[in-house]
Amino acid sequence: MQLSLQSFSNLVQGMAATVQASAAQLLDLTVGSTLRAILESSASVALWLQWLILLVLQMTRAATSSGPDLDSWMADFSVTRLPASPASGTVTFSRYTSTATALVPVGTLVRTLDGSQTFAVVQDSGSTGWNPQLGGYLFGVGVPSLDIPVVAQVAGVCGNVQANSITVLATALSGVDCATNSTALGNGVDPESDSAFRLRFQSFLGSRSRATLVAVEYAIATVQQGLSYSIQENRDSGGNAQIGNFVVVVDDGSGYPADSLLSAVSQAVDAVRPVGSTFAVLPPAVTTVDICLAIAADTASDVALIIPQVINAIGGYVNDLPVGAPLAASRIVQIAYAAAPGITNVTNVALNGQASDVVVPSSGAVKVGTIVVS
């Protein structure tokens, strides 16, 4: 039943009308009168009781609860809010001379120039240079640079930094001189919002039957925020037909999810998979796209200031594409126009040297290689 709320003035007026209707003569209800003071004090108590009722209703319904109250409500169903996720990506470690070997061990720290954000090198057995015996990434003789995966030390959007902003080696390394991120890091996510928490709870209720596609999707979404995925049924890891097997392709936005993340997704899917079925959890097959375009701006705009805005906008859009999504050349034009109000024309758009869209399979993901804006 909908609660009918009353203001202080409405409460006083209602009380005055009731008292006057029960009296045989005209009552003195002017401001300052004793009876008026009694009615106003009673209205104040009623207003306070009304607020208490609203507070109780707010805390006892998921649709109106917020913050810790919503967490408490969801805890009755063993559903918890997803924590913040750290930003991750690759940093290019390089050196001036490559006549000897050098090692970048797991745990090596790099920072932004202002020192506000710190990132640590993490293990990725599929990355070039990974050496499990040494526990790090090995520069061979003649190798001047390596792209090495890193993860932000502090979870949340604060770790989403622009390209070329990670430039400080916080850990001393023998034979390695500098580090920088050629692309922006944009997959850090703050703790799950109240609205997203409520929406995921709806999927939780729909997944209670388990052994369904919805149940598997909910299990994946519960592992970490910011994941995109595709599920291929009755297929093996190579895309061939295999009855009773399904393949889950997961990306955290970096294109190269860590082994620990893939393991966590595998455990979550295994808890709800249909009995008798088999499955595999794989990272996406990354298609790197080099983007070229030309822009024109009005006379009031500084092209040198506009170009970095265009690069960041395009890079953020492409790297946020979900698994299996194509990259349309027309979208590059649209994003370039929206990046700065002074842009008057966008021409010569090329994706990997072609003026056509980049299409990837359902197990693939598009990521930025280089962006050249002239």
C-alpha positions as CSV (number, residue, x, y, z in Angstrom):
1,M,0.0,0.0,0.0
2,Q,1.3,3.5,-0.9
3,L,2.0,5.6,2.1
4,S,0.3,9.0,2.0
5,L,2.8,11.6,3.2
6,Q,1.7,14.7,5.0
7,S,3.6,18.0,5.5
8,F,3.7,19.8,8.8
9,S,1.2,22.4,7.6
10,N,-1.2,19.7,6.4
11,L,-1.0,17.9,9.7
12,V,-1.7,21.0,11.7
13,Q,-4.6,22.0,9.4
14,G,-6.1,18.5,9.7
15,M,-5.9,18.5,13.5
16,A,-7.4,21.9,13.7
17,A,-10.3,20.9,11.5
18,T,-11.0,17.8,13.6
19,V,-10.9,19.7,16.9
20,Q,-13.1,22.5,15.6
21,A,-15.7,20.0,14.2
22,S,-15.9,18.4,17.7
23,A,-16.4,21.7,19.6
24,A,-19.7,23.4,20.3
25,Q,-18.2,26.9,19.9
26,L,-15.5,28.7,18.0
27,L,-12.0,27.8,19.2
28,D,-9.0,30.1,19.5
29,L,-6.4,28.6,17.1
30,T,-4.5,31.8,16.3
31,V,-0.7,31.8,16.4
32,G,0.5,31.9,20.0
33,S,-2.7,30.3,21.5
34,T,-2.4,27.4,23.9
35,L,-4.5,25.0,21.7
36,R,-2.5,26.0,18.6
37,A,0.8,25.2,20.4
38,I,-0.6,21.7,21.4
39,L,-1.6,20.9,17.9
40,E,1.7,22.0,16.4
41,S,3.7,19.9,19.0
42,S,1.5,16.9,18.1
43,A,2.1,17.5,14.4
44,S,5.9,17.6,15.1
45,V,5.7,14.2,16.7
46,A,3.6,12.8,13.8
47,L,6.1,14.2,11.3
48,W,8.9,12.4,13.2
49,L,7.0,9.1,13.3
50,Q,6.3,9.5,9.5
51,W,10.1,9.9,8.9
52,L,10.8,6.7,11.0
53,I,8.3,4.8,8.9
54,L,10.0,6.0,5.7
55,L,13.4,5.0,7.0
56,V,12.1,1.5,7.8
57,L,10.6,1.2,4.3
58,Q,13.8,2.4,2.7
59,M,15.9,-0.2,4.5
60,T,13.6,-3.1,4.0
61,R,13.2,-3.0,0.2
62,A,16.1,-3.5,-2.2
63,A,14.5,-1.0,-4.6
64,T,14.8,1.8,-2.1
65,S,17.8,0.7,0.0
66,S,21.2,2.1,-0.7
67,G,24.8,1.6,0.4
68,P,25.3,-0.6,3.5
69,D,21.5,-1.1,3.8
70,L,21.4,-2.6,0.3
71,D,24.4,-4.8,1.1
72,S,22.6,-6.0,4.3
73,W,19.4,-6.8,2.3
74,M,21.3,-8.7,-0.4
75,A,23.3,-10.6,2.2
76,D,20.1,-12.5,3.1
77,F,20.5,-14.2,-0.3
78,S,24.3,-14.6,-0.1
79,V,24.8,-12.0,-2.8
80,T,27.6,-9.5,-2.2
81,R,28.6,-6.3,-4.0
82,L,31.4,-6.7,-6.5
83,P,34.6,-4.9,-5.3
84,A,36.6,-2.4,-7.4
85,S,38.7,-3.9,-10.2
86,P,42.3,-2.6,-10.8
87,A,43.3,-1.3,-14.2
88,S,45.6,-3.5,-16.2
89,G,47.5,-3.2,-19.5
90,T,51.0,-3.4,-20.9
91,V,54.0,-1.2,-20.3
92,T,57.0,-1.2,-22.7
93,F,60.3,-1.7,-20.9
94,S,63.3,-0.7,-23.0
95,R,67.0,-0.2,-22.8
96,Y,69.7,1.7,-24.6
97,T,72.1,-1.2,-25.1
98,S,71.1,-4.8,-25.7
99,T,74.5,-6.6,-25.6
100,A,73.6,-8.6,-22.5
101,T,70.6,-10.2,-21.0
102,A,68.3,-8.4,-18.5
103,L,65.4,-9.5,-16.3
104,V,62.2,-7.7,-15.2
105,P,60.9,-9.9,-12.3
106,V,57.3,-10.2,-11.3
107,G,56.4,-7.5,-8.7
108,T,58.6,-4.8,-10.4
109,L,56.9,-1.4,-9.8
110,V,56.4,1.5,-12.3
111,R,54.7,4.8,-11.6
112,T,53.1,7.8,-13.3
113,L,55.3,10.9,-13.6
114,D,53.4,12.6,-10.8
115,G,53.7,9.6,-8.5
116,S,50.0,9.3,-7.9
117,Q,49.5,5.8,-9.4
118,T,51.7,2.7,-9.1
119,F,51.6,-0.5,-11.2
120,A,53.2,-3.9,-10.6
121,V,54.4,-6.4,-13.2
122,V,52.3,-9.6,-13.1
123,Q,52.8,-13.0,-14.6
124,D,51.4,-13.9,-18.0
125,S,52.7,-17.2,-19.3
126,G,51.7,-16.2,-22.9
127,S,53.6,-13.0,-23.0
128,T,56.8,-12.7,-25.0
129,G,59.9,-13.0,-22.8
130,W,58.3,-14.8,-19.9
131,N,60.7,-17.1,-18.1
132,P,59.1,-19.4,-15.5
133,Q,62.5,-20.5,-14.1
134,L,63.6,-16.9,-13.4
135,G,60.1,-15.7,-12.4
136,G,60.1,-12.7,-14.7
137,Y,60.5,-11.4,-18.3
138,L,63.9,-12.0,-19.8
139,F,65.5,-9.6,-22.4
140,G,67.6,-11.7,-24.7
141,V,70.7,-10.4,-26.3
142,G,69.8,-8.1,-29.1
143,V,66.3,-7.4,-27.7
144,P,65.9,-3.7,-27.0
145,S,62.3,-3.7,-25.6
146,L,59.5,-5.9,-24.2
147,D,55.8,-5.3,-23.7
148,I,55.1,-6.5,-20.2
149,P,51.7,-6.8,-18.5
150,V,51.1,-4.6,-15.3
151,V,48.2,-4.2,-12.8
152,A,47.4,-1.1,-10.8
153,Q,48.2,-1.3,-7.1
154,V,45.0,0.5,-6.2
155,A,41.7,-0.8,-7.6
156,G,39.3,1.6,-9.3
157,V,39.0,4.1,-12.0
158,C,42.0,6.0,-10.5
159,G,44.2,3.5,-12.3
160,N,42.8,4.4,-15.7
161,V,45.7,6.6,-17.0
162,Q,46.4,8.1,-20.4
163,A,49.0,6.8,-22.8
164,N,52.6,7.7,-22.1
165,S,51.8,8.7,-18.5
166,I,53.6,5.7,-16.9
167,T,57.3,6.8,-17.2
168,V,59.0,6.1,-13.8
169,L,60.8,2.9,-12.8
170,A,60.0,2.6,-9.1
171,T,62.1,-0.6,-8.8
172,A,65.8,-0.5,-9.7
173,L,66.5,-2.8,-12.6
174,S,69.9,-3.8,-13.9
175,G,70.2,-3.4,-17.7
176,V,66.7,-1.8,-18.1
177,D,66.6,2.0,-18.6
178,C,63.0,3.2,-19.1
179,A,59.4,2.2,-19.3
180,T,56.3,3.8,-20.8
181,N,52.7,2.8,-21.7
182,S,52.1,3.4,-25.4
183,T,48.3,2.9,-24.9
184,A,45.9,4.1,-22.2
185,L,44.8,1.9,-19.4
186,G,41.0,2.0,-19.1
187,N,39.6,-1.1,-17.5
188,G,39.8,-0.1,-13.9
189,V,36.3,-0.1,-12.3
190,D,35.1,1.4,-9.0
191,P,33.0,-0.8,-6.6
192,E,29.7,-1.9,-8.0
193,S,27.0,0.9,-7.9
194,D,23.7,0.4,-6.2
195,S,21.8,0.4,-9.5
196,A,24.2,-2.2,-11.0
197,F,23.9,-4.3,-7.9
198,R,20.1,-4.4,-8.1
199,L,20.3,-5.3,-11.8
200,R,22.7,-8.1,-11.2
201,F,20.3,-9.4,-8.4
202,Q,17.7,-9.9,-11.1
203,S,20.1,-12.1,-13.0
204,F,20.8,-14.0,-9.8
205,L,17.1,-14.8,-9.4
206,G,16.9,-15.9,-13.0
207,S,19.9,-18.2,-12.6
208,R,18.6,-20.2,-9.6
209,S,17.6,-23.1,-12.0
210,R,21.3,-23.5,-12.8
211,A,22.6,-25.6,-15.7
212,T,21.4,-22.9,-18.1
213,L,23.0,-20.3,-20.3
214,V,21.7,-17.5,-17.9
215,A,23.3,-19.3,-15.0
216,V,26.7,-19.5,-16.7
217,E,26.5,-15.9,-17.7
218,Y,25.7,-14.8,-14.2
219,A,28.6,-16.9,-12.8
220,I,31.0,-15.1,-15.2
221,A,29.6,-11.7,-14.3
222,T,30.0,-12.4,-10.6
223,V,33.8,-12.9,-10.8
224,Q,34.7,-9.3,-11.6
225,Q,33.3,-6.1,-12.9
226,G,34.1,-4.9,-16.4
227,L,34.3,-8.4,-18.0
228,S,33.1,-9.0,-21.5
229,Y,32.6,-12.5,-22.8
230,S,31.1,-14.8,-25.4
231,I,29.9,-18.4,-25.0
232,Q,30.1,-20.8,-27.9
233,E,28.0,-23.9,-27.4
234,N,28.8,-27.4,-28.9
235,R,32.2,-26.1,-30.1
236,D,35.7,-27.0,-29.0
237,S,38.6,-24.5,-28.5
238,G,39.4,-24.6,-32.2
239,G,35.9,-23.8,-33.3
240,N,35.1,-27.3,-34.4
241,A,31.8,-29.0,-33.6
242,Q,31.9,-31.0,-30.4
243,I,28.5,-32.0,-28.8
244,G,28.4,-31.3,-25.0
245,N,31.3,-28.9,-24.9
246,F,31.2,-25.1,-24.7
247,V,33.9,-22.5,-24.9
248,V,33.9,-19.3,-22.8
249,V,36.0,-16.4,-24.1
250,V,36.7,-13.7,-21.5
251,D,38.3,-10.3,-21.7
252,D,38.8,-7.8,-18.8
253,G,39.4,-4.9,-21.3
254,S,43.1,-5.4,-21.7
255,G,42.9,-8.2,-24.3
256,Y,45.2,-10.3,-22.2
257,P,43.5,-11.4,-19.0
258,A,45.7,-12.8,-16.3
259,D,45.9,-16.5,-15.7
260,S,44.4,-16.0,-12.2
261,L,41.3,-14.3,-13.8
262,L,40.8,-17.2,-16.2
263,S,41.1,-19.6,-13.4
264,A,38.5,-17.7,-11.3
265,V,36.1,-17.7,-14.2
266,S,36.7,-21.4,-14.7
267,Q,35.8,-22.2,-11.1
268,A,32.7,-20.0,-11.2
269,V,31.5,-21.7,-14.4
270,D,32.3,-25.2,-13.1
271,A,29.9,-24.6,-10.2
272,V,26.9,-24.1,-12.5
273,R,27.6,-26.1,-15.6
274,P,25.3,-28.8,-16.8
275,V,26.3,-32.3,-15.5
276,G,28.1,-34.3,-18.2
277,S,29.2,-31.3,-20.1
278,T,32.8,-30.0,-20.6
279,F,34.0,-26.5,-21.2
280,A,37.1,-24.3,-21.6
281,V,37.8,-20.7,-20.6
282,L,40.1,-18.9,-23.0
283,P,41.4,-15.4,-23.5
284,P,40.3,-13.6,-26.7
285,A,42.3,-13.8,-29.9
286,V,43.4,-10.2,-30.2
287,T,43.4,-8.4,-33.5
288,T,45.6,-5.3,-33.3
289,V,44.4,-2.4,-35.4
290,D,46.6,0.5,-36.6
291,I,44.4,3.5,-37.2
292,C,45.2,6.5,-39.4
293,L,43.0,9.5,-40.1
294,A,43.2,13.2,-41.0
295,I,41.3,16.0,-39.3
296,A,40.6,19.6,-40.2
297,A,39.7,22.3,-37.6
298,D,38.4,25.8,-37.6
299,T,40.7,28.8,-37.3
300,A,39.9,29.3,-33.6
301,S,41.1,25.8,-32.6
302,D,44.6,24.6,-32.0
303,V,45.1,21.4,-33.9
304,A,48.1,20.4,-31.7
305,L,45.7,20.4,-28.7
306,I,42.9,18.6,-30.5
307,I,45.0,15.6,-31.8
308,P,45.7,14.1,-28.3
309,Q,42.0,14.4,-27.5
310,V,41.1,12.5,-30.7
311,I,43.7,9.8,-30.0
312,N,42.5,9.3,-26.4
313,A,38.8,9.2,-27.5
314,I,39.4,6.7,-30.3
315,G,41.7,4.5,-28.1
316,G,39.2,4.4,-25.3
317,Y,36.4,3.4,-27.6
318,V,38.3,0.6,-29.5
319,N,39.8,-0.9,-26.3
320,D,36.3,-1.0,-24.7
321,L,34.8,-3.0,-27.5
322,P,33.4,-6.3,-26.1
323,V,34.5,-9.8,-27.2
324,G,33.3,-10.5,-30.8
325,A,32.4,-6.9,-31.6
326,P,33.6,-5.5,-34.9
327,L,35.3,-2.1,-35.4
328,A,33.4,0.0,-37.9
329,A,35.3,2.7,-39.8
330,S,32.3,5.0,-39.6
331,R,32.4,4.9,-35.8
332,I,36.0,6.2,-35.9
333,V,34.7,9.2,-37.8
334,Q,31.9,9.8,-35.4
335,I,34.2,9.6,-32.3
336,A,36.7,11.9,-33.9
337,Y,34.1,14.5,-34.5
338,A,32.8,14.2,-30.9
339,A,36.3,14.5,-29.4
340,A,36.6,18.2,-29.9
341,P,34.0,20.9,-31.0
342,G,36.5,22.6,-33.3
343,I,36.8,19.7,-35.7
344,T,35.3,20.5,-39.1
345,N,36.2,17.5,-41.2
346,V,37.5,13.9,-40.8
347,T,39.0,12.2,-43.8
348,N,41.4,9.4,-44.9
349,V,40.3,6.9,-42.3
350,A,42.2,3.6,-42.6
351,L,42.1,0.6,-40.4
352,N,45.3,-1.5,-40.9
353,G,45.8,0.3,-44.2
354,Q,42.2,-0.4,-45.5
355,A,39.1,1.8,-45.6
356,S,36.9,-1.1,-44.4
357,D,35.6,-2.4,-41.1
358,V,37.6,-4.8,-39.0
359,V,35.6,-7.9,-38.3
360,V,36.6,-10.5,-35.7
361,P,35.2,-13.9,-34.8
362,S,33.0,-14.4,-31.7
363,S,36.2,-15.4,-29.9
364,G,38.2,-12.4,-31.0
365,A,38.7,-8.8,-29.6
366,V,39.9,-5.6,-31.3
367,K,42.6,-3.6,-29.6
368,V,44.5,-0.5,-30.6
369,G,48.0,-0.8,-32.0
370,T,48.9,2.7,-33.1
371,I,46.8,5.8,-33.8
372,V,48.2,8.4,-36.2
373,V,46.2,11.6,-36.6
374,S,47.4,14.2,-39.1
